[in-house]
Amino acid sequence: MNRKGFGRIRLQRIGDDSAASVLPFVEQAIEPGATVHTDGSAAYRTLRELGYLHQRTVLLGSDIAAHASMPGVHRVAALLKRWILGTHHGAVQPAHLDAYLDEFVFRFNRRSSSSRGMLFYRLLQQAVVTSPVTYGDVVKKTRARSKNSE
């Protein structure tokens, strides 16, 4: 978090906290040369080799609380949780998590936009480049869920 507040955020569901899962998201979302502030996870050890400046904060055993050393992460997580509880009343489906994250990011990154016309333009732009979703796509059960429910 900079002195002026937040910039833009990026969120994506990943399978686990391994380097194989985390690093592709970092490479997709962050330009090389940028400073990446992480916790002490070993998954981030190769960030410097990938061209990033790496600021590592080990939280385990620290006297400083995680919300104090990484306030931006905790604020975004709290806002996301509050948005899900307020907008969706907590009734979210794991199969649709990616769509929820995309909508939250869209809204968050445009929260202080002074140009409402540009917001509408960007929404239309996204609608044009996004593949159509049918009702069947929205309500279909995933294979893993349908196997467990039999």
Backbone as a chain_set.jsonl record, in Angstrom:
{"seq": "MNRKGFGRIRLQRIGDDSAASVLPFVEQAIEPGATVHTDGSAAYRTLRELGYLHQRTVLLGSDIAAHASMPGVHRVAALLKRWILGTHHGAVQPAHLDAYLDEFVFRFNRRSSSSRGMLFYRLLQQAVVTSPVTYGDVVKKTRARSKNSE", "coords": {"N": [[0.86, -1.168, 0.0], [0.691, 2.124, -0.94], [1.503, 5.574, -0.079], [-0.667, 7.051, -0.959], [-2.751, 5.323, -0.872], [-4.444, 2.457, -2.149], [-3.423, 0.918, -5.205], [-4.142, -0.682, -8.222], [-5.611, -3.931, -8.035], [-5.028, -7.488, -8.337], [-6.542, -10.618, -8.48], [-6.658, -14.136, -8.17], [-7.725, -17.494, -8.234], [-5.761, -20.105, -6.999], [-4.326, -23.396, -7.111], [-2.761, -24.371, -4.964], [-0.256, -23.47, -2.486], [2.258, -23.702, -3.65], [5.37, -23.111, -5.417], [5.066, -23.771, -8.104], [2.384, -23.223, -8.549], [2.002, -20.582, -7.65], [3.939, -18.846, -8.867], [3.372, -18.636, -11.739], [1.065, -16.996, -11.677], [2.124, -14.652, -10.529], [3.932, -13.913, -12.551], [2.144, -13.385, -14.614], [0.589, -11.291, -13.615], [2.244, -9.235, -12.659], [4.625, -6.848, -13.604], [7.976, -7.53, -14.652], [10.748, -6.342, -12.747], [9.333, -4.894, -10.939], [8.63, -4.363, -7.436], [7.976, -7.014, -5.323], [6.197, -7.772, -2.558], [6.237, -10.167, -0.176], [5.175, -12.863, 2.031], [7.01, -15.119, 4.165], [7.098, -17.45, 2.656], [8.463, -20.286, 0.981], [7.829, -20.571, -1.648], [8.267, -18.256, -3.055], [10.963, -17.928, -3.481], [12.453, -17.799, -5.888], [11.912, -15.379, -7.109], [13.64, -13.181, -7.536], [15.381, -14.227, -9.458], [13.626, -14.327, -11.544], [13.414, -11.743, -12.269], [12.279, -9.848, -10.566], [12.116, -7.442, -7.894], [12.45, -8.394, -4.617], [10.792, -8.221, -1.659], [10.825, -9.617, 1.324], [8.921, -10.697, 4.041], [9.073, -12.318, 6.917], [6.648, -13.875, 8.694], [6.1, -15.819, 10.569], [6.584, -16.394, 13.907], [7.153, -13.748, 14.371], [7.09, -10.628, 16.14], [5.478, -8.707, 15.208], [2.229, -8.28, 14.114], [0.503, -9.944, 11.404], [-1.423, -8.393, 10.062], [-0.443, -5.897, 10.504], [2.091, -5.834, 9.332], [1.573, -6.423, 6.684], [-0.603, -4.708, 5.621], [-2.187, -4.059, 3.365], [-2.826, -6.48, 2.054], [-4.406, -7.704, 3.987], [-6.474, -5.841, 4.223], [-7.682, -5.926, 1.654], [-8.512, -8.612, 1.631], [-10.358, -8.553, 3.752], [-12.238, -6.721, 2.738], [-13.108, -8.136, 0.492], [-14.298, -10.37, 1.721], [-16.343, -9.079, 3.14], [-17.78, -7.97, 1.0], [-18.667, -10.304, -0.302], [-20.31, -11.378, 1.71], [-22.165, -9.295, 1.976], [-23.164, -8.704, -0.654], [-23.707, -11.216, -1.807], [-24.785, -12.525, 0.284], [-23.341, -14.465, 1.58], [-23.835, -16.789, 0.213], [-22.204, -18.339, -1.76], [-20.92, -20.185, -4.517], [-18.442, -22.608, -4.835], [-17.678, -23.388, -7.427], [-18.044, -21.103, -8.885], [-16.227, -19.279, -8.029], [-14.103, -17.996, -9.414], [-15.466, -16.184, -11.079], [-16.667, -14.538, -9.131], [-14.368, -13.416, -7.984], [-13.342, -12.034, -10.215], [-15.37, -10.112, -10.62], [-15.24, -8.685, -8.192], [-12.633, -7.628, -8.343], [-12.913, -6.018, -10.642], [-14.807, -4.118, -9.712], [-13.422, -3.084, -7.469], [-11.09, -1.969, -8.602], [-12.14, 0.122, -9.973], [-13.341, 1.781, -8.197], [-12.928, 4.447, -7.472], [-13.203, 5.904, -9.734], [-13.639, 8.748, -11.705], [-14.877, 8.989, -14.045], [-17.707, 7.914, -15.125], [-18.746, 7.18, -17.582], [-16.572, 5.962, -18.819], [-16.361, 3.713, -17.248], [-18.642, 2.279, -18.028], [-17.986, 1.896, -20.703], [-15.694, 0.254, -20.455], [-16.879, -1.982, -19.272], [-18.557, -2.828, -21.366], [-16.559, -3.386, -23.207], [-15.292, -5.585, -21.972], [-17.435, -7.374, -22.069], [-17.617, -7.88, -24.787], [-15.253, -9.267, -25.391], [-15.44, -11.528, -23.886], [-16.34, -14.919, -23.716], [-19.595, -16.268, -24.492], [-21.902, -17.169, -21.883], [-24.011, -19.676, -21.006], [-27.206, -20.449, -19.468], [-27.142, -23.106, -18.719], [-24.376, -23.48, -18.415], [-23.948, -22.004, -16.12], [-25.41, -23.328, -14.112], [-24.579, -25.971, -14.208], [-23.216, -28.922, -12.748], [-19.993, -29.634, -11.461], [-17.709, -32.22, -12.46], [-16.418, -33.426, -10.261], [-18.073, -32.767, -8.1], [-20.469, -33.979, -8.894], [-19.816, -36.684, -8.842], [-19.353, -37.098, -6.141], [-21.878, -36.655, -5.141], [-23.41, -38.795, -5.888]], "CA": [[0.0, 0.0, 0.0], [1.503, 3.332, -0.981], [1.005, 6.663, 0.765], [-1.938, 7.543, -1.483], [-3.744, 4.268, -0.768], [-4.263, 1.305, -3.024], [-3.46, 1.002, -6.655], [-5.022, -1.716, -8.755], [-5.35, -5.262, -7.485], [-5.268, -8.666, -9.164], [-6.841, -11.797, -7.678], [-6.906, -15.354, -8.939], [-7.698, -18.728, -7.45], [-4.669, -21.015, -7.346], [-4.558, -24.715, -6.53], [-2.074, -24.526, -3.681], [0.727, -22.406, -2.264], [3.573, -24.107, -4.148], [5.962, -22.243, -6.429], [4.483, -24.129, -9.402], [1.071, -22.594, -8.645], [2.061, -19.154, -7.344], [4.781, -18.061, -9.771], [2.711, -18.242, -12.987], [0.193, -15.843, -11.417], [2.992, -13.482, -10.346], [4.458, -13.526, -13.862], [1.045, -12.863, -15.417], [-0.02, -10.101, -13.029], [3.198, -8.216, -12.216], [5.705, -6.587, -14.549], [9.343, -7.714, -14.144], [11.353, -5.104, -12.27], [8.511, -4.376, -9.844], [8.888, -4.926, -6.119], [6.932, -7.93, -4.863], [6.295, -7.928, -1.106], [5.618, -11.448, 0.162], [5.469, -13.438, 3.339], [8.235, -15.906, 4.154], [6.92, -18.72, 1.948], [9.533, -20.728, 0.084], [7.334, -20.516, -3.024], [8.71, -17.017, -3.692], [12.432, -17.84, -3.447], [13.075, -17.537, -7.193], [11.421, -14.132, -7.689], [14.77, -12.367, -8.021], [15.849, -14.843, -10.705], [12.629, -14.035, -12.569], [13.494, -10.324, -12.61], [11.525, -9.004, -9.639], [12.714, -7.062, -6.625], [11.668, -9.185, -3.663], [10.797, -7.804, -0.256], [10.302, -10.772, 2.043], [8.623, -10.461, 5.45], [8.768, -13.583, 7.594], [5.62, -13.602, 9.703], [6.117, -16.865, 11.587], [7.409, -16.067, 15.063], [7.401, -12.309, 14.434], [6.351, -9.873, 17.151], [4.57, -7.821, 14.483], [1.079, -9.015, 13.578], [0.436, -9.986, 9.945], [-2.21, -7.269, 9.554], [0.362, -4.682, 10.617], [3.223, -5.872, 8.404], [1.045, -6.493, 5.315], [-1.968, -4.196, 5.782], [-2.937, -4.075, 2.109], [-3.343, -7.831, 1.837], [-5.484, -7.941, 4.949], [-7.617, -4.979, 3.914], [-8.363, -6.467, 0.47], [-9.193, -9.846, 2.046], [-11.512, -8.174, 4.566], [-13.231, -6.118, 1.848], [-13.665, -9.221, -0.319], [-15.199, -11.137, 2.588], [-17.514, -8.242, 3.418], [-18.534, -7.868, -0.249], [-19.349, -11.584, -0.515], [-21.391, -11.487, 2.692], [-23.175, -8.274, 1.721], [-23.768, -8.818, -1.982], [-24.177, -12.578, -2.069], [-25.298, -13.036, 1.556], [-22.555, -15.642, 1.933], [-24.26, -17.962, -0.568], [-21.365, -18.446, -2.95], [-20.636, -21.546, -4.958], [-17.018, -22.741, -5.169], [-17.499, -23.492, -8.878], [-18.13, -19.769, -9.469], [-15.297, -18.395, -7.324], [-13.351, -17.161, -10.359], [-16.342, -15.084, -11.497], [-16.781, -13.625, -7.994], [-13.102, -12.673, -7.873], [-13.272, -11.098, -11.344], [-16.283, -8.99, -10.373], [-14.7, -7.883, -7.093], [-11.471, -6.884, -8.869], [-13.447, -4.976, -11.525], [-15.408, -3.07, -8.887], [-12.393, -2.471, -6.62], [-10.171, -1.171, -9.408], [-12.857, 1.27, -10.525], [-14.114, 2.354, -7.099], [-12.785, 5.898, -7.345], [-13.186, 6.478, -11.071], [-14.476, 9.938, -11.853], [-15.502, 8.927, -15.359], [-18.677, 6.823, -15.175], [-18.855, 6.759, -18.972], [-15.467, 5.049, -19.088], [-16.711, 2.459, -16.58], [-19.576, 1.583, -18.901], [-17.211, 1.518, -21.883], [-14.854, -0.896, -20.077], [-17.774, -3.106, -19.076], [-18.914, -3.293, -22.709], [-15.343, -3.955, -23.788], [-15.151, -6.914, -21.383], [-18.525, -8.214, -22.562], [-17.338, -8.247, -26.176], [-14.138, -10.215, -25.475], [-15.728, -12.686, -23.049], [-17.179, -15.93, -24.356], [-20.937, -16.32, -23.921], [-22.178, -18.138, -20.821], [-25.422, -20.058, -21.032], [-27.767, -20.822, -18.172], [-26.618, -24.444, -18.438], [-23.009, -23.325, -17.907], [-24.008, -21.451, -14.771], [-25.97, -24.251, -13.137], [-24.071, -27.339, -14.311], [-22.377, -29.4, -11.661], [-18.682, -30.097, -11.915], [-17.576, -33.684, -12.376], [-16.038, -33.838, -8.9], [-19.262, -32.651, -7.244], [-21.5, -34.946, -9.273], [-19.371, -38.001, -8.387], [-19.546, -37.154, -4.684], [-23.293, -36.607, -4.771], [-24.078, -40.039, -6.293]], "C": [[0.906, 1.231, 0.0], [0.859, 4.431, -0.142], [-0.35, 7.191, 0.309], [-3.047, 6.509, -1.34], [-3.421, 3.146, -1.736], [-4.154, 1.726, -4.476], [-4.464, -0.039, -7.12], [-4.64, -3.056, -8.137], [-5.579, -6.317, -8.556], [-5.529, -9.825, -8.214], [-7.078, -12.976, -8.608], [-6.857, -16.539, -7.993], [-6.508, -19.555, -7.939], [-4.885, -22.316, -6.579], [-3.944, -24.92, -5.163], [-1.03, -23.426, -3.563], [2.141, -22.791, -2.695], [4.074, -23.105, -5.184], [5.349, -22.515, -7.803], [3.11, -23.489, -9.604], [1.142, -21.073, -8.526], [2.807, -18.354, -8.414], [4.134, -17.735, -11.118], [1.768, -17.048, -12.805], [1.024, -14.576, -11.26], [3.482, -12.991, -11.704], [3.371, -12.923, -14.756], [0.591, -11.495, -14.914], [0.937, -8.953, -12.742], [4.328, -8.085, -13.227], [7.067, -6.879, -13.916], [9.955, -6.36, -13.796], [10.578, -4.482, -11.12], [8.931, -5.033, -8.533], [7.696, -5.775, -5.71], [7.17, -8.163, -3.375], [5.529, -9.189, -0.732], [5.86, -11.805, 1.621], [6.717, -14.308, 3.189], [8.155, -17.222, 3.408], [8.073, -19.023, 0.999], [9.113, -20.649, -1.383], [7.876, -19.306, -3.78], [10.231, -16.897, -3.815], [13.065, -17.453, -4.775], [12.611, -16.228, -7.839], [12.546, -13.26, -8.242], [15.303, -12.908, -9.343], [14.899, -14.561, -11.859], [12.566, -12.547, -12.922], [12.704, -9.383, -11.722], [12.405, -8.592, -8.471], [11.838, -7.726, -5.573], [11.868, -8.667, -2.254], [10.074, -8.895, 0.518], [10.103, -10.428, 3.512], [8.206, -11.792, 6.071], [7.824, -13.269, 8.749], [5.652, -14.597, 10.85], [7.085, -16.492, 12.71], [7.71, -14.589, 15.22], [6.561, -11.674, 15.539], [5.32, -8.948, 16.507], [3.456, -8.658, 13.862], [1.048, -8.919, 12.058], [-0.344, -8.797, 9.391], [-1.459, -5.947, 9.651], [1.508, -4.671, 9.608], [2.782, -5.934, 6.941], [-0.403, -5.998, 5.318], [-2.804, -4.244, 4.504], [-3.571, -5.418, 1.835], [-4.542, -8.08, 2.743], [-6.699, -7.065, 4.68], [-8.389, -5.508, 2.709], [-9.119, -7.739, 0.835], [-10.447, -9.529, 2.858], [-12.611, -7.562, 3.7], [-13.891, -7.168, 0.969], [-14.671, -10.026, 0.5], [-16.482, -10.351, 2.861], [-18.4, -8.112, 2.181], [-19.312, -9.154, -0.515], [-20.521, -11.733, 0.455], [-22.512, -10.492, 2.417], [-23.904, -8.464, 0.408], [-24.408, -10.177, -2.205], [-24.741, -13.254, -0.819], [-24.613, -14.342, 1.948], [-22.871, -16.875, 1.116], [-23.476, -18.038, -1.873], [-21.097, -19.912, -3.257], [-19.171, -21.631, -5.346], [-16.763, -22.799, -6.681], [-17.484, -22.122, -9.546], [-17.149, -18.781, -8.831], [-14.536, -17.485, -8.273], [-14.185, -15.964, -10.823], [-16.521, -14.067, -10.367], [-15.521, -12.772, -7.863], [-12.975, -11.645, -8.986], [-14.157, -9.882, -11.106], [-15.755, -8.092, -9.263], [-13.531, -7.027, -7.577], [-11.944, -5.734, -9.762], [-13.988, -3.813, -10.705], [-14.347, -2.33, -8.059], [-11.518, -1.525, -7.435], [-10.831, 0.065, -10.011], [-13.641, 2.042, -9.459], [-14.026, 3.868, -7.024], [-12.744, 6.588, -8.706], [-14.131, 7.671, -11.15], [-15.219, 9.93, -13.183], [-16.438, 7.728, -15.445], [-18.865, 6.315, -16.597], [-17.77, 5.752, -19.339], [-15.72, 3.701, -18.411], [-17.628, 1.625, -17.475], [-18.858, 1.082, -20.158], [-16.367, 0.276, -21.584], [-15.702, -2.148, -19.861], [-18.202, -3.689, -20.425], [-17.726, -3.958, -23.394], [-15.123, -5.38, -23.27], [-16.22, -7.868, -21.907], [-18.254, -8.701, -23.976], [-16.252, -9.321, -26.261], [-14.355, -11.48, -24.647], [-16.647, -13.646, -23.789], [-18.555, -15.952, -23.705], [-21.063, -17.409, -22.854], [-23.675, -18.42, -20.858], [-25.894, -20.359, -19.624], [-27.245, -22.197, -17.756], [-25.201, -24.401, -17.889], [-23.01, -22.874, -16.45], [-24.448, -22.495, -13.757], [-25.408, -25.664, -13.207], [-23.169, -27.674, -13.137], [-21.044, -29.842, -12.239], [-18.61, -31.604, -11.759], [-17.3, -34.14, -10.957], [-17.257, -33.794, -7.978], [-20.288, -33.707, -7.595], [-21.104, -36.363, -8.854], [-19.626, -38.167, -6.887], [-21.007, -37.211, -4.294], [-24.044, -37.871, -5.163], [-24.159, -41.032, -5.166]], "O": [[1.788, 1.356, 0.85], [-0.21, 4.233, 0.435], [-1.103, 7.728, 1.121], [-4.196, 6.808, -1.667], [-2.264, 2.922, -2.09], [-4.709, 2.737, -4.906], [-5.501, -0.25, -6.49], [-3.487, -3.278, -7.767], [-6.246, -6.063, -9.56], [-4.8, -9.993, -7.236], [-7.631, -12.825, -9.698], [-6.047, -16.579, -7.067], [-6.282, -19.686, -9.142], [-5.539, -22.337, -5.537], [-4.535, -25.569, -4.3], [-0.928, -22.558, -4.43], [3.116, -22.262, -2.161], [3.292, -22.344, -5.755], [5.138, -21.584, -8.581], [2.719, -23.24, -10.744], [0.422, -20.359, -9.223], [2.342, -17.289, -8.821], [4.334, -16.625, -11.611], [1.683, -16.187, -13.68], [0.663, -13.532, -11.804], [3.453, -11.792, -11.981], [3.657, -12.043, -15.568], [0.244, -10.629, -15.718], [0.499, -7.812, -12.594], [4.914, -9.08, -13.655], [7.296, -6.515, -12.763], [9.706, -5.361, -14.47], [11.108, -3.635, -10.401], [9.513, -6.118, -8.525], [6.553, -5.32, -5.746], [8.212, -8.685, -2.978], [4.319, -9.275, -0.943], [6.625, -11.156, 2.334], [7.405, -14.226, 2.172], [9.068, -18.04, 3.518], [8.586, -18.14, 0.311], [9.969, -20.66, -2.268], [7.939, -19.322, -5.009], [10.727, -15.846, -4.22], [14.127, -16.831, -4.782], [12.896, -15.996, -9.014], [12.403, -12.667, -9.311], [15.639, -12.138, -10.243], [15.31, -14.555, -13.019], [11.769, -12.136, -13.765], [12.481, -8.23, -12.092], [13.333, -9.311, -8.101], [10.612, -7.629, -5.634], [12.979, -8.676, -1.725], [8.863, -9.073, 0.383], [11.02, -9.922, 4.159], [7.13, -12.318, 5.787], [8.155, -12.505, 9.655], [5.276, -14.267, 11.975], [8.277, -16.299, 12.468], [8.456, -14.21, 16.123], [5.457, -12.131, 15.833], [4.405, -8.464, 17.173], [3.723, -9.635, 13.163], [1.51, -7.932, 11.485], [0.031, -8.246, 8.356], [-1.797, -4.985, 8.961], [1.86, -3.614, 9.085], [3.537, -5.539, 6.053], [-1.324, -6.769, 5.05], [-4.016, -4.45, 4.57], [-4.731, -5.488, 1.427], [-5.567, -8.604, 2.306], [-7.833, -7.498, 4.886], [-9.619, -5.54, 2.733], [-10.253, -7.928, 0.394], [-11.484, -10.167, 2.673], [-13.79, -7.851, 3.905], [-15.095, -7.104, 0.722], [-15.766, -10.328, 0.025], [-17.578, -10.909, 2.815], [-19.626, -8.138, 2.289], [-20.478, -9.107, -0.906], [-21.603, -12.168, 0.061], [-23.686, -10.813, 2.604], [-25.132, -8.392, 0.362], [-25.518, -10.274, -2.729], [-25.129, -14.422, -0.863], [-25.222, -15.214, 2.568], [-22.237, -17.913, 1.303], [-24.025, -17.826, -2.954], [-21.055, -20.757, -2.363], [-18.697, -20.799, -6.119], [-15.738, -22.308, -7.154], [-16.968, -21.984, -10.655], [-17.239, -17.577, -9.071], [-14.341, -16.309, -7.967], [-13.665, -14.856, -10.944], [-16.525, -12.862, -10.619], [-15.597, -11.561, -7.658], [-12.553, -10.514, -8.744], [-13.744, -8.751, -11.361], [-15.816, -6.868, -9.377], [-13.451, -5.841, -7.258], [-11.444, -4.614, -9.657], [-13.664, -2.656, -10.973], [-14.372, -1.103, -7.962], [-11.239, -0.407, -7.003], [-10.141, 0.956, -10.507], [-14.501, 2.859, -9.786], [-14.964, 4.513, -6.555], [-12.297, 7.73, -8.812], [-15.279, 7.601, -10.712], [-16.089, 10.768, -13.418], [-16.003, 6.634, -15.803], [-19.12, 5.127, -16.794], [-18.021, 4.802, -20.081], [-15.336, 2.66, -18.944], [-17.418, 0.426, -17.656], [-19.104, -0.035, -20.615], [-16.337, -0.656, -22.388], [-15.29, -3.249, -20.225], [-18.208, -4.907, -20.602], [-17.877, -4.971, -24.078], [-14.803, -6.279, -24.048], [-15.939, -9.039, -22.16], [-18.626, -9.822, -24.325], [-16.326, -10.199, -27.121], [-13.542, -12.403, -24.701], [-17.619, -13.225, -24.417], [-18.682, -15.687, -22.51], [-20.399, -18.443, -22.93], [-24.496, -17.508, -20.753], [-25.091, -20.506, -18.703], [-26.943, -22.425, -16.584], [-24.85, -25.182, -17.005], [-22.179, -23.308, -15.651], [-23.911, -22.541, -12.651], [-25.727, -26.487, -12.349], [-22.458, -26.819, -12.608], [-20.972, -30.355, -13.355], [-19.381, -32.191, -10.999], [-17.875, -35.126, -10.495], [-17.447, -34.695, -7.161], [-20.918, -34.277, -6.704], [-21.98, -37.169, -8.538], [-20.053, -39.226, -6.427], [-21.351, -37.748, -3.241], [-25.213, -38.016, -4.806], [-24.692, -42.127, -5.345]]}, "num_chains": 1, "name": "protein.A"}
